[in-house]
Amino acid sequence: MESAIKTNYFPELTGVRALAAFLVYLHHYSPFTKEVLGDTIFNFIHEFHIGVTLFFVLSGFLIAYRYSEMKNFNFKKYMIFRFARIYPMFFILSTITFLIPLLYHENVFEINKILMYVSNITFLKGFFDSLKFTLIEQSWSLTVEEVFYLLAPLVFLIINKKFIYFFFLPILFIGLGLAAVFVFSRFNIQGFFGTYNFMFNYTFFGRCTEFFIGIGLAILIKRDLIKFKFRYFTYVGFIMIFLSAFCISLVAKEGYGIHEPLGIFINTFILPLLGVSLFYYGLITEKSIFSKFFSSKILVLLGKSSYIFYLIHIGFFRNIFALKIGGIWAYLYIFIILQIIAIILFKFIEEPLNHYFRNKFAFEKKIK
């Protein structure tokens, strides 16, 4: 049976991108200190990197919802669309970040710095533990996204032949990641698959379950396989997202909870399966305060500009407007300024470039 949902665009899921980006922002910059919040709440907010999981599950869902049936699939067009969405702004911002030291009369054209820059603009940095936080620190996640984009058509072909493979493919990818660490950790090639912790937290092979859970949700909805009459998935999913983050914070010893085996398990399986996927399903199928809020015009706009906000919330843009004084008002000032910059860059650079590359390279020109 075909799903009653006949659209490839979900405004509430566009709006939820803003939530994901804001969680990551809070993870990096909490307005309150541990002394103010206390250890428990501070450590809880410290685990708001879970916003990245929201992005990964959403990518798996949207790509699968649009392409999993492989009808009239054009790989060239598919990759151009993915390139147009991700790469232009990333390249521009990475290049600016690379050249900024020139303003301080630093030489950026040394061979090691050039190689670092190349590893960034080719997305290769995400495979190396020692390079993952170079230039735009948080862009390691784009390497994870790009690997998924490349593998997704193959995944869809395989699971369309036999759906049972859907359950074995994540095991295969995790196994390949573990094998890569076992082999390459001995050579210390800039941390190329250097540790199991790195593999599970910063590579597609460790985080593939988040994408597969998004794929599974898309297939269930498209095939109309969910028959539950329960109407509170949105609320249950939302609670489980933050309960998962809280549980991850409880297992932290030094640093983050996802550096511990139990934290990795919660982040890899519990959070995306019992939290994010239920929340997304509820947003799509239920009328609630959440669906109304995230599909509002302002949240959709913030969601559309969230990619740029994600890229600029650490780095030179933030440093320009950072204030020497602290406090909640300075925090809000920087947050609002960064959001305004993100919207402007989205409207006048990202969106036009996206349309340009799609129209220029993805569509066949008509012969007159």
Secondary structure, 3 states (H helix, E strand, C coil): CCCCCCCCCCHHHHHHHHHHHHHHHHHHCCCCCHHHHCHHHHHHHHCCCHHHHHHHHHHHHHHHHHHCCCCCCCHHHHHHHHHHHHHHHHHHHHHHHHHHHHHHCCCCCCHHHHHHHHHHHCCHHHHECCCCCCCCHHHHHHHHHHHHHHHHHHHHHHHHHCCCHHHHHHHHHHHHHHHHHHHHCCCCCCCECCCHHHHHHHCHHHHHHHHHHHHHHHHHHHCCCCCCCCCCHHHHHHHHHHHHHHHHHHCCCCCCHHHCHHHHHHHHHHHHHHHHHHHHHHHHHCCCHHHHHHCCHHHHHHHHCHHHHHHHCCCHHHHHHCCCCCCHHHHHHHHHHHHHHHHHHHHHHHHHHHHHHHHHHHCCCCCC
